[in-house]
Amino acid sequence: MISIEDAVKAACDFAEKIYTSEELKQLRVEEVESSQDEKKWFVTLGWVEPAVQQLGGFAGLTNATLEPLPRVYKIFTINSDTAHVESMKMRE
């Protein structure tokens, strides 16, 4: 069985292959757990959406406010024998 560190590395490496660095702002590990049969690791990664939504006026005006950037959470299923990423899903 691969270590928890190897499972996290596999998930991060996979995300960095399919997304640009611009899309993965503030990437961090949110959760990690093993399946009951210990055949899979479930690694949840989160990052900030690159789009900024402005409220209350136009950009540059003093009464304009910015919403916090929403985080995206994805669950990566990692094979615990091979470290192969088997799936990536949106966390609900």
N, CA, C and O atoms as a GROMACS GRO file, in nm:
protein
  368
    1MET      N    1   0.086  -0.119   0.000
    1MET     CA    2   0.000   0.000   0.000
    1MET      C    3   0.090   0.124   0.000
    1MET      O    4   0.185   0.133   0.078
    2ILE      N    5   0.058   0.219  -0.088
    2ILE     CA    6   0.135   0.343  -0.091
    2ILE      C    7   0.102   0.426   0.033
    2ILE      O    8  -0.003   0.409   0.095
    3SER      N    9   0.192   0.515   0.067
    3SER     CA   10   0.171   0.601   0.185
    3SER      C   11   0.071   0.712   0.154
    3SER      O   12   0.038   0.739   0.038
    4ILE      N   13   0.024   0.773   0.259
    4ILE     CA   14  -0.068   0.886   0.244
    4ILE      C   15   0.000   1.001   0.167
    4ILE      O   16  -0.064   1.070   0.088
    5GLU      N   17   0.128   1.019   0.192
    5GLU     CA   18   0.204   1.124   0.122
    5GLU      C   19   0.210   1.097  -0.028
    5GLU      O   20   0.198   1.188  -0.109
    6ASP      N   21   0.230   0.968  -0.065
    6ASP     CA   22   0.234   0.932  -0.208
    6ASP      C   23   0.098   0.949  -0.274
    6ASP      O   24   0.090   0.988  -0.390
    7ALA      N   25  -0.009   0.922  -0.201
    7ALA     CA   26  -0.144   0.941  -0.255
    7ALA      C   27  -0.170   1.090  -0.282
    7ALA      O   28  -0.225   1.126  -0.386
    8VAL      N   29  -0.130   1.174  -0.187
    8VAL     CA   30  -0.147   1.319  -0.204
    8VAL      C   31  -0.063   1.369  -0.322
    8VAL      O   32  -0.110   1.450  -0.402
    9LYS      N   33   0.060   1.321  -0.332
    9LYS     CA   34   0.146   1.361  -0.443
    9LYS      C   35   0.086   1.320  -0.577
    9LYS      O   36   0.090   1.397  -0.672
   10ALA      N   37   0.030   1.199  -0.585
   10ALA     CA   38  -0.033   1.153  -0.709
   10ALA      C   39  -0.150   1.243  -0.748
   10ALA      O   40  -0.165   1.278  -0.865
   11ALA      N   41  -0.232   1.281  -0.650
   11ALA     CA   42  -0.347   1.369  -0.678
   11ALA      C   43  -0.299   1.507  -0.724
   11ALA      O   44  -0.352   1.561  -0.821
   12CYS      N   45  -0.201   1.563  -0.655
   12CYS     CA   46  -0.149   1.696  -0.693
   12CYS      C   47  -0.084   1.692  -0.831
   12CYS      O   48  -0.106   1.782  -0.912
   13ASP      N   49  -0.004   1.589  -0.858
   13ASP     CA   50   0.061   1.576  -0.989
   13ASP      C   51  -0.043   1.567  -1.100
   13ASP      O   52  -0.027   1.629  -1.205
   14PHE      N   53  -0.149   1.490  -1.076
   14PHE     CA   54  -0.255   1.476  -1.176
   14PHE      C   55  -0.323   1.611  -1.201
   14PHE      O   56  -0.342   1.650  -1.316
   15ALA      N   57  -0.358   1.682  -1.095
   15ALA     CA   58  -0.424   1.812  -1.109
   15ALA      C   59  -0.335   1.909  -1.186
   15ALA      O   60  -0.384   1.985  -1.270
   16GLU      N   61  -0.205   1.907  -1.157
   16GLU     CA   62  -0.112   1.999  -1.225
   16GLU      C   63  -0.092   1.964  -1.372
   16GLU      O   64  -0.050   2.048  -1.451
   17LYS      N   65  -0.120   1.839  -1.409
   17LYS     CA   66  -0.112   1.799  -1.550
   17LYS      C   67  -0.233   1.845  -1.631
   17LYS      O   68  -0.220   1.878  -1.748
   18ILE      N   69  -0.350   1.846  -1.567
   18ILE     CA   70  -0.471   1.876  -1.644
   18ILE      C   71  -0.520   2.020  -1.630
   18ILE      O   72  -0.605   2.064  -1.707
   19TYR      N   73  -0.467   2.093  -1.533
   19TYR     CA   74  -0.503   2.234  -1.515
   19TYR      C   75  -0.378   2.320  -1.528
   19TYR      O   76  -0.266   2.273  -1.504
   20THR      N   77  -0.397   2.445  -1.565
   20THR     CA   78  -0.285   2.539  -1.570
   20THR      C   79  -0.257   2.592  -1.429
   20THR      O   80  -0.342   2.582  -1.341
   21SER      N   81  -0.139   2.647  -1.409
   21SER     CA   82  -0.107   2.705  -1.278
   21SER      C   83  -0.202   2.820  -1.246
   21SER      O   84  -0.230   2.846  -1.129
   22GLU      N   85  -0.250   2.889  -1.347
   22GLU     CA   86  -0.346   2.998  -1.327
   22GLU      C   87  -0.478   2.944  -1.270
   22GLU      O   88  -0.543   3.011  -1.190
   23GLU      N   89  -0.517   2.824  -1.312
   23GLU     CA   90  -0.642   2.764  -1.264
   23GLU      C   91  -0.630   2.704  -1.124
   23GLU      O   92  -0.731   2.684  -1.057
   24LEU      N   93  -0.509   2.676  -1.080
   24LEU     CA   94  -0.487   2.610  -0.951
   24LEU      C   95  -0.434   2.706  -0.844
   24LEU      O   96  -0.344   2.671  -0.768
   25LYS      N   97  -0.490   2.823  -0.838
   25LYS     CA   98  -0.445   2.920  -0.739
   25LYS      C   99  -0.479   2.871  -0.598
   25LYS      O  100  -0.589   2.825  -0.572
   26GLN      N  101  -0.381   2.882  -0.510
   26GLN     CA  102  -0.396   2.846  -0.369
   26GLN      C  103  -0.437   2.699  -0.353
   26GLN      O  104  -0.525   2.667  -0.272
   27LEU      N  105  -0.373   2.611  -0.430
   27LEU     CA  106  -0.398   2.468  -0.420
   27LEU      C  107  -0.358   2.418  -0.282
   27LEU      O  108  -0.250   2.449  -0.232
   28ARG      N  109  -0.447   2.339  -0.220
   28ARG     CA  110  -0.413   2.279  -0.091
   28ARG      C  111  -0.490   2.148  -0.072
   28ARG      O  112  -0.594   2.124  -0.134
   29VAL      N  113  -0.435   2.067   0.014
   29VAL     CA  114  -0.500   1.941   0.051
   29VAL      C  115  -0.608   1.973   0.153
   29VAL      O  116  -0.582   2.041   0.253
   30GLU      N  117  -0.728   1.924   0.128
   30GLU     CA  118  -0.840   1.949   0.219
   30GLU      C  119  -0.871   1.828   0.306
   30GLU      O  120  -0.894   1.840   0.426
   31GLU      N  121  -0.872   1.709   0.244
   31GLU     CA  122  -0.904   1.586   0.317
   31GLU      C  123  -0.833   1.468   0.252
   31GLU      O  124  -0.807   1.469   0.131
   32VAL      N  125  -0.802   1.367   0.332
   32VAL     CA  126  -0.746   1.242   0.281
   32VAL      C  127  -0.805   1.129   0.365
   32VAL      O  128  -0.806   1.137   0.488
   33GLU      N  129  -0.852   1.025   0.298
   33GLU     CA  130  -0.899   0.909   0.372
   33GLU      C  131  -0.877   0.783   0.288
   33GLU      O  132  -0.869   0.788   0.165
   34SER      N  133  -0.866   0.673   0.357
   34SER     CA  134  -0.850   0.542   0.294
   34SER      C  135  -0.986   0.475   0.288
   34SER      O  136  -1.070   0.495   0.376
   35SER      N  137  -1.008   0.394   0.184
   35SER     CA  138  -1.131   0.314   0.179
   35SER      C  139  -1.125   0.208   0.288
   35SER      O  140  -1.017   0.177   0.338
   36GLN      N  141  -1.239   0.151   0.323
   36GLN     CA  142  -1.243   0.051   0.429
   36GLN      C  143  -1.160  -0.072   0.395
   36GLN      O  144  -1.101  -0.135   0.483
   37ASP      N  145  -1.156  -0.107   0.267
   37ASP     CA  146  -1.077  -0.224   0.225
   37ASP      C  147  -0.930  -0.190   0.198
   37ASP      O  148  -0.851  -0.276   0.162
   38GLU      N  149  -0.895  -0.061   0.215
   38GLU     CA  150  -0.759  -0.009   0.197
   38GLU      C  151  -0.706  -0.027   0.055
   38GLU      O  152  -0.584  -0.032   0.034
   39LYS      N  153  -0.795  -0.036  -0.043
   39LYS     CA  154  -0.753  -0.049  -0.183
   39LYS      C  155  -0.748   0.086  -0.254
   39LYS      O  156  -0.694   0.097  -0.364
   40LYS      N  157  -0.803   0.187  -0.190
   40LYS     CA  158  -0.809   0.320  -0.252
   40LYS      C  159  -0.781   0.428  -0.148
   40LYS      O  160  -0.810   0.411  -0.029
   41TRP      N  161  -0.725   0.538  -0.195
   41TRP     CA  162  -0.714   0.661  -0.118
   41TRP      C  163  -0.809   0.760  -0.183
   41TRP      O  164  -0.821   0.764  -0.305
   42PHE      N  165  -0.877   0.841  -0.102
   42PHE     CA  166  -0.961   0.949  -0.150
   42PHE      C  167  -0.896   1.079  -0.104
   42PHE      O  168  -0.891   1.108   0.016
   43VAL      N  169  -0.847   1.156  -0.198
   43VAL     CA  170  -0.776   1.281  -0.167
   43VAL      C  171  -0.860   1.397  -0.220
   43VAL      O  172  -0.888   1.405  -0.340
   44THR      N  173  -0.900   1.487  -0.131
   44THR     CA  174  -0.974   1.606  -0.171
   44THR      C  175  -0.877   1.723  -0.178
   44THR      O  176  -0.810   1.756  -0.079
   45LEU      N  177  -0.870   1.786  -0.295
   45LEU     CA  178  -0.789   1.906  -0.315
   45LEU      C  179  -0.883   2.023  -0.336
   45LEU      O  180  -0.992   2.008  -0.392
   46GLY      N  181  -0.841   2.139  -0.291
   46GLY     CA  182  -0.920   2.260  -0.311
   46GLY      C  183  -0.833   2.370  -0.367
   46GLY      O  184  -0.713   2.377  -0.338
   47TRP      N  185  -0.894   2.456  -0.447
   47TRP     CA  186  -0.823   2.572  -0.500
   47TRP      C  187  -0.923   2.682  -0.528
   47TRP      O  188  -1.044   2.658  -0.528
   48VAL      N  189  -0.875   2.801  -0.552
   48VAL     CA  190  -0.959   2.919  -0.572
   48VAL      C  191  -0.994   2.931  -0.719
   48VAL      O  192  -0.909   2.916  -0.807
   49GLU      N  193  -1.122   2.959  -0.744
   49GLU     CA  194  -1.165   2.986  -0.881
   49GLU      C  195  -1.094   3.112  -0.930
   49GLU      O  196  -1.083   3.209  -0.856
   50PRO      N  197  -1.046   3.112  -1.054
   50PRO     CA  198  -0.970   3.228  -1.102
   50PRO      C  199  -1.055   3.352  -1.130
   50PRO      O  200  -1.000   3.462  -1.141
   51ALA      N  201  -1.186   3.338  -1.143
   51ALA     CA  202  -1.271   3.453  -1.177
   51ALA      C  203  -1.305   3.533  -1.052
   51ALA      O  204  -1.327   3.476  -0.945
   52VAL      N  205  -1.309   3.664  -1.066
   52VAL     CA  206  -1.350   3.754  -0.957
   52VAL      C  207  -1.484   3.814  -0.995
   52VAL      O  208  -1.502   3.861  -1.108
   53GLN      N  209  -1.578   3.814  -0.903
   53GLN     CA  210  -1.708   3.872  -0.927
   53GLN      C  211  -1.717   4.004  -0.853
   53GLN      O  212  -1.693   4.009  -0.732
   54GLN      N  213  -1.750   4.112  -0.925
   54GLN     CA  214  -1.759   4.244  -0.863
   54GLN      C  215  -1.906   4.276  -0.836
   54GLN      O  216  -1.993   4.248  -0.918
   55LEU      N  217  -1.930   4.336  -0.722
   55LEU     CA  218  -2.065   4.374  -0.682
   55LEU      C  219  -2.070   4.522  -0.647
   55LEU      O  220  -1.971   4.579  -0.602
   56GLY      N  221  -2.184   4.583  -0.668
   56GLY     CA  222  -2.207   4.718  -0.619
   56GLY      C  223  -2.146   4.828  -0.703
   56GLY      O  224  -2.133   4.940  -0.652
   57GLY      N  225  -2.109   4.806  -0.823
   57GLY     CA  226  -2.055   4.912  -0.907
   57GLY      C  227  -1.957   4.860  -1.007
   57GLY      O  228  -1.937   4.739  -1.022
   58PHE      N  229  -1.894   4.953  -1.077
   58PHE     CA  230  -1.796   4.918  -1.179
   58PHE      C  231  -1.658   4.909  -1.118
   58PHE      O  232  -1.632   4.966  -1.012
   59ALA      N  233  -1.570   4.838  -1.185
   59ALA     CA  234  -1.431   4.825  -1.137
   59ALA      C  235  -1.369   4.963  -1.124
   59ALA      O  236  -1.386   5.047  -1.211
   60GLY      N  237  -1.299   4.985  -1.015
   60GLY     CA  238  -1.231   5.112  -0.995
   60GLY      C  239  -1.310   5.214  -0.915
   60GLY      O  240  -1.252   5.312  -0.868
   61LEU      N  241  -1.439   5.194  -0.898
   61LEU     CA  242  -1.518   5.289  -0.820
   61LEU      C  243  -1.504   5.256  -0.672
   61LEU      O  244  -1.488   5.140  -0.634
   62THR      N  245  -1.511   5.359  -0.589
   62THR     CA  246  -1.489   5.337  -0.446
   62THR      C  247  -1.599   5.256  -0.380
   62THR      O  248  -1.574   5.193  -0.277
   63ASN      N  249  -1.721   5.255  -0.435
   63ASN     CA  250  -1.828   5.178  -0.373
   63ASN      C  251  -1.835   5.035  -0.426
   63ASN      O  252  -1.924   4.960  -0.386
   64ALA      N  253  -1.743   4.996  -0.514
   64ALA     CA  254  -1.741   4.858  -0.564
   64ALA      C  255  -1.681   4.766  -0.458
   64ALA      O  256  -1.585   4.802  -0.391
   65THR      N  257  -1.739   4.649  -0.446
   65THR     CA  258  -1.686   4.550  -0.352
   65THR      C  259  -1.655   4.422  -0.427
   65THR      O  260  -1.708   4.397  -0.536
   66LEU      N  261  -1.570   4.342  -0.369
   66LEU     CA  262  -1.536   4.214  -0.428
   66LEU      C  263  -1.582   4.102  -0.337
   66LEU      O  264  -1.563   4.108  -0.215
   67GLU      N  265  -1.641   4.000  -0.396
   67GLU     CA  266  -1.675   3.880  -0.318
   67GLU      C  267  -1.549   3.798  -0.301
   67GLU      O  268  -1.461   3.802  -0.387
   68PRO      N  269  -1.538   3.723  -0.193
   68PRO     CA  270  -1.426   3.630  -0.182
   68PRO      C  271  -1.432   3.530  -0.297
   68PRO      O  272  -1.540   3.491  -0.342
   69LEU      N  273  -1.316   3.491  -0.343
   69LEU     CA  274  -1.313   3.395  -0.452
   69LEU      C  275  -1.360   3.258  -0.402
   69LEU      O  276  -1.311   3.210  -0.300
   70PRO      N  277  -1.454   3.195  -0.473
   70PRO     CA  278  -1.502   3.065  -0.427
   70PRO      C  279  -1.398   2.955  -0.448
   70PRO      O  280  -1.324   2.957  -0.546
   71ARG      N  281  -1.393   2.861  -0.356
   71ARG     CA  282  -1.302   2.747  -0.368
   71ARG      C  283  -1.371   2.634  -0.441
   71ARG      O  284  -1.492   2.613  -0.426
   72VAL      N  285  -1.295   2.561  -0.518
   72VAL     CA  286  -1.339   2.440  -0.586
   72VAL      C  287  -1.281   2.323  -0.510
   72VAL      O  288  -1.165   2.327  -0.468
   73TYR      N  289  -1.360   2.218  -0.490
   73TYR     CA  290  -1.314   2.098  -0.420
   73TYR      C  291  -1.334   1.978  -0.512
   73TYR      O  292  -1.444   1.954  -0.561
   74LYS      N  293  -1.227   1.902  -0.533
   74LYS     CA  294  -1.234   1.782  -0.616
   74LYS      C  295  -1.178   1.664  -0.538
   74LYS      O  296  -1.078   1.676  -0.467
   75ILE      N  297  -1.244   1.550  -0.554
   75ILE     CA  298  -1.200   1.427  -0.488
   75ILE      C  299  -1.130   1.340  -0.592
   75ILE      O  300  -1.186   1.307  -0.696
   76PHE      N  301  -1.007   1.303  -0.561
   76PHE     CA  302  -0.927   1.216  -0.647
   76PHE      C  303  -0.924   1.077  -0.584
   76PHE      O  304  -0.891   1.064  -0.466
   77THR      N  305  -0.957   0.975  -0.661
   77THR     CA  306  -0.949   0.836  -0.614
   77THR      C  307  -0.818   0.779  -0.664
   77THR      O  308  -0.792   0.774  -0.784
   78ILE      N  309  -0.736   0.735  -0.570
   78ILE     CA  310  -0.602   0.686  -0.601
   78ILE      C  311  -0.595   0.537  -0.567
   78ILE      O  312  -0.634   0.497  -0.458
   79ASN      N  313  -0.546   0.455  -0.660
   79ASN     CA  314  -0.525   0.313  -0.634
   79ASN      C  315  -0.412   0.300  -0.534
   79ASN      O  316  -0.303   0.353  -0.556
   80SER      N  317  -0.437   0.230  -0.423
   80SER     CA  318  -0.338   0.225  -0.316
   80SER      C  319  -0.220   0.132  -0.344
   80SER      O  320  -0.121   0.132  -0.271
   81ASP      N  321  -0.230   0.051  -0.450
   81ASP     CA  322  -0.117  -0.034  -0.488
   81ASP      C  323  -0.027   0.032  -0.592
   81ASP      O  324   0.095   0.018  -0.588
   82THR      N  325  -0.089   0.104  -0.687
   82THR     CA  326  -0.014   0.158  -0.801
   82THR      C  327   0.006   0.309  -0.799
   82THR      O  328   0.087   0.361  -0.876
   83ALA      N  329  -0.067   0.381  -0.714
   83ALA     CA  330  -0.068   0.528  -0.709
   83ALA      C  331  -0.129   0.589  -0.835
   83ALA      O  332  -0.110   0.708  -0.862
   84HIS      N  333  -0.202   0.509  -0.911
   84HIS     CA  334  -0.269   0.556  -1.032
   84HIS      C  335  -0.397   0.631  -0.992
   84HIS      O  336  -0.473   0.584  -0.908
   85VAL      N  337  -0.420   0.748  -1.054
   85VAL     CA  338  -0.543   0.823  -1.030
   85VAL      C  339  -0.653   0.757  -1.112
   85VAL      O  340  -0.646   0.754  -1.235
   86GLU      N  341  -0.753   0.706  -1.045
   86GLU     CA  342  -0.861   0.634  -1.112
   86GLU      C  343  -0.980   0.724  -1.146
   86GLU      O  344  -1.054   0.698  -1.241
   87SER      N  345  -0.999   0.830  -1.068
   87SER     CA  346  -1.109   0.921  -1.098
   87SER      C  347  -1.087   1.055  -1.030
   87SER      O  348  -1.008   1.068  -0.936
   88MET      N  349  -1.161   1.154  -1.080
   88MET     CA  350  -1.164   1.288  -1.022
   88MET      C  351  -1.310   1.333  -1.028
   88MET      O  352  -1.371   1.331  -1.135
   89LYS      N  353  -1.365   1.374  -0.914
   89LYS     CA  354  -1.505   1.416  -0.909
   89LYS      C  355  -1.517   1.546  -0.832
   89LYS      O  356  -1.434   1.578  -0.746
   90MET      N  357  -1.621   1.621  -0.864
   90MET     CA  358  -1.653   1.740  -0.784
   90MET      C  359  -1.706   1.695  -0.649
   90MET      O  360  -1.788   1.604  -0.641
   91ARG      N  361  -1.660   1.759  -0.544
   91ARG     CA  362  -1.716   1.731  -0.412
   91ARG      C  363  -1.842   1.814  -0.397
   91ARG      O  364  -1.841   1.934  -0.426
   92GLU      N  365  -1.947   1.752  -0.352
   92GLU     CA  366  -2.076   1.824  -0.336
   92GLU      C  367  -2.096   1.867  -0.195
   92GLU      O  368  -2.198   1.928  -0.163
   0.00000   0.00000   0.00000
